[in-house]
């Protein structure tokens, strides 16, 4: 009778282990597809940030030039700030794309 009880406990542990593994695998929010999709979204957002940064820098330069043409210090200052913010946006977009590339390399893509 002791062997049957011991055997029953071992079987219950094995079944419980497989069941727990299956449940944990089902509810894992960080599957490969999820991470791949997140990395792709990061890359797209990084590209968008870089494009916006470039446009902001261009607009800031144009604003500074117009401020200089019309001798408007406020316009020149605003143009310089826009240019600096655009530069920051461009570098943050590059940083995001770099992180995305690292994620994709870790996943073997």
Helices and strands as residue ranges (DSSP letters): H 2-26, H 32-69, H 73-106
